[in-house]
């Protein structure tokens, strides 16, 4: 008489499946951190480009345009990342 077989409703767990689950969890956390940093980074980059264009072209409203363009780009990319995160 040997060891009893595990029930059919619970698959045996091995080290590779737990590592895969941990890796998948870390990838999910990374994409959420990316969401938190994405919008402010896009706004700052857009503002900096607008400020550079403002000094180059001597148009004092160009930094506002860069700020708005950066915010729009940040929102678009945030939606893209959120939609790809929901697929998984």
Phi and psi restraints in degrees (value plus and minus 20) as a CYANA .aco file:
   2 UNK   PHI    -121.4   -81.4
   2 UNK   PSI    -186.2  -146.2
   3 UNK   PHI     -90.5   -50.5
   3 UNK   PSI     122.8   162.8
   4 UNK   PHI     -90.5   -50.5
   4 UNK   PSI     127.5   167.5
   5 UNK   PHI     -91.0   -51.0
   5 UNK   PSI     126.8   166.8
   6 UNK   PHI     -88.3   -48.3
   6 UNK   PSI     133.5   173.5
   7 UNK   PHI     -79.9   -39.9
   7 UNK   PSI     131.6   171.6
   8 UNK   PHI     -89.5   -49.5
   8 UNK   PSI     -44.7    -4.7
   9 UNK   PHI     -98.0   -58.0
   9 UNK   PSI     -33.8     6.2
  10 UNK   PHI    -137.9   -97.9
  10 UNK   PSI      93.9   133.9
  11 UNK   PHI     -92.2   -52.2
  11 UNK   PSI     128.7   168.7
  12 UNK   PHI     -86.4   -46.4
  12 UNK   PSI     118.3   158.3
  13 UNK   PHI    -116.9   -76.9
  13 UNK   PSI     115.9   155.9
  14 UNK   PHI    -142.6  -102.6
  14 UNK   PSI     156.0   196.0
  15 UNK   PHI     -87.5   -47.5
  15 UNK   PSI     -52.5   -12.5
  16 UNK   PHI     -89.2   -49.2
  16 UNK   PSI     -56.6   -16.6
  17 UNK   PHI     -89.8   -49.8
  17 UNK   PSI     -54.8   -14.8
  18 UNK   PHI     -91.9   -51.9
  18 UNK   PSI     -54.2   -14.2
  19 UNK   PHI     -87.7   -47.7
  19 UNK   PSI     -58.9   -18.9
  20 UNK   PHI     -84.4   -44.4
  20 UNK   PSI     -60.0   -20.0
  21 UNK   PHI     -85.7   -45.7
  21 UNK   PSI     -60.2   -20.2
  22 UNK   PHI     -87.1   -47.1
  22 UNK   PSI     -60.5   -20.5
  23 UNK   PHI     -85.8   -45.8
  23 UNK   PSI     -61.1   -21.1
  24 UNK   PHI     -84.5   -44.5
  24 UNK   PSI     -57.0   -17.0
  25 UNK   PHI     -85.2   -45.2
  25 UNK   PSI     -61.6   -21.6
  26 UNK   PHI     -86.3   -46.3
  26 UNK   PSI     -56.0   -16.0
  27 UNK   PHI     -85.6   -45.6
  27 UNK   PSI     -59.8   -19.8
  28 UNK   PHI     -84.4   -44.4
  28 UNK   PSI     -60.7   -20.7
  29 UNK   PHI     -85.1   -45.1
  29 UNK   PSI     -59.9   -19.9
  30 UNK   PHI     -82.1   -42.1
  30 UNK   PSI     -60.9   -20.9
  31 UNK   PHI     -90.2   -50.2
  31 UNK   PSI     -51.1   -11.1
  32 UNK   PHI     -91.5   -51.5
  32 UNK   PSI     -56.6   -16.6
  33 UNK   PHI     -84.9   -44.9
  33 UNK   PSI     -58.2   -18.2
  34 UNK   PHI     -80.5   -40.5
  34 UNK   PSI     -58.7   -18.7
  35 UNK   PHI     -82.4   -42.4
  35 UNK   PSI     -58.8   -18.8
  36 UNK   PHI     -89.9   -49.9
  36 UNK   PSI     -49.1    -9.1
  37 UNK   PHI    -116.8   -76.8
  37 UNK   PSI     -36.9     3.1
  38 UNK   PHI     -87.6   -47.6
  38 UNK   PSI     -71.5   -31.5
  39 UNK   PHI     -84.3   -44.3
  39 UNK   PSI     -68.4   -28.4
  40 UNK   PHI     -82.5   -42.5
  40 UNK   PSI     -56.5   -16.5
  41 UNK   PHI     -85.0   -45.0
  41 UNK   PSI     -63.0   -23.0
  42 UNK   PHI     -84.3   -44.3
  42 UNK   PSI     -59.5   -19.5
  43 UNK   PHI     -85.6   -45.6
  43 UNK   PSI     -63.2   -23.2
  44 UNK   PHI     -86.6   -46.6
  44 UNK   PSI     -62.3   -22.3
  45 UNK   PHI     -85.1   -45.1
  45 UNK   PSI     -63.1   -23.1
  46 UNK   PHI     -82.7   -42.7
  46 UNK   PSI     -61.1   -21.1
  47 UNK   PHI     -84.7   -44.7
  47 UNK   PSI     -61.6   -21.6
  48 UNK   PHI     -85.0   -45.0
  48 UNK   PSI     -60.8   -20.8
  49 UNK   PHI     -85.2   -45.2
  49 UNK   PSI     -61.8   -21.8
  50 UNK   PHI     -83.6   -43.6
  50 UNK   PSI     -57.6   -17.6
  51 UNK   PHI     -86.9   -46.9
  51 UNK   PSI     -60.7   -20.7
  52 UNK   PHI     -84.3   -44.3
  52 UNK   PSI     -63.1   -23.1
  53 UNK   PHI     -85.4   -45.4
  53 UNK   PSI     -53.3   -13.3
  54 UNK   PHI     -82.8   -42.8
  54 UNK   PSI     -64.9   -24.9
  55 UNK   PHI     -91.6   -51.6
  55 UNK   PSI     -55.0   -15.0
  56 UNK   PHI     -93.7   -53.7
  56 UNK   PSI     -65.6   -25.6
  57 UNK   PHI    -114.0   -74.0
  57 UNK   PSI     -28.1    11.9
  58 UNK   PHI      38.4    78.4
  58 UNK   PSI      21.3    61.3
  59 UNK   PHI    -132.8   -92.8
  59 UNK   PSI      93.3   133.3
  60 UNK   PHI     -95.8   -55.8
  60 UNK   PSI     -28.1    11.9
  61 UNK   PHI    -117.1   -77.1
  61 UNK   PSI     -24.1    15.9
  62 UNK   PHI     -88.2   -48.2
  62 UNK   PSI     -51.9   -11.9
  63 UNK   PHI     -87.6   -47.6
  63 UNK   PSI     -50.2   -10.2
  64 UNK   PHI     -88.2   -48.2
  64 UNK   PSI     -60.5   -20.5
  65 UNK   PHI     -82.6   -42.6
  65 UNK   PSI     -62.9   -22.9
  66 UNK   PHI     -82.9   -42.9
  66 UNK   PSI     -59.7   -19.7
  67 UNK   PHI     -82.9   -42.9
  67 UNK   PSI     -65.4   -25.4
  68 UNK   PHI     -87.7   -47.7
  68 UNK   PSI     -61.4   -21.4
  69 UNK   PHI     -83.8   -43.8
  69 UNK   PSI     -59.4   -19.4
  70 UNK   PHI     -84.4   -44.4
  70 UNK   PSI     -59.8   -19.8
  71 UNK   PHI     -85.5   -45.5
  71 UNK   PSI     -61.4   -21.4
  72 UNK   PHI     -84.6   -44.6
  72 UNK   PSI     -65.0   -25.0
  73 UNK   PHI     -82.1   -42.1
  73 UNK   PSI     -58.9   -18.9
  74 UNK   PHI     -84.7   -44.7
  74 UNK   PSI     -62.0   -22.0
  75 UNK   PHI     -84.6   -44.6
  75 UNK   PSI     -61.7   -21.7
  76 UNK   PHI     -82.8   -42.8
  76 UNK   PSI     -65.9   -25.9
  77 UNK   PHI     -88.3   -48.3
  77 UNK   PSI     -55.3   -15.3
  78 UNK   PHI     -82.5   -42.5
  78 UNK   PSI     -62.4   -22.4
  79 UNK   PHI     -84.5   -44.5
  79 UNK   PSI     -61.4   -21.4
  80 UNK   PHI     -80.4   -40.4
  80 UNK   PSI     -65.9   -25.9
  81 UNK   PHI     -87.3   -47.3
  81 UNK   PSI     -60.5   -20.5
  82 UNK   PHI     -85.0   -45.0
  82 UNK   PSI     -59.2   -19.2
  83 UNK   PHI     -89.5   -49.5
  83 UNK   PSI     -57.2   -17.2
  84 UNK   PHI     -91.4   -51.4
  84 UNK   PSI     -50.7   -10.7
  85 UNK   PHI     -90.3   -50.3
  85 UNK   PSI     -54.8   -14.8
  86 UNK   PHI     -92.0   -52.0
  86 UNK   PSI     -46.2    -6.2
  87 UNK   PHI     -84.1   -44.1
  87 UNK   PSI     -59.3   -19.3
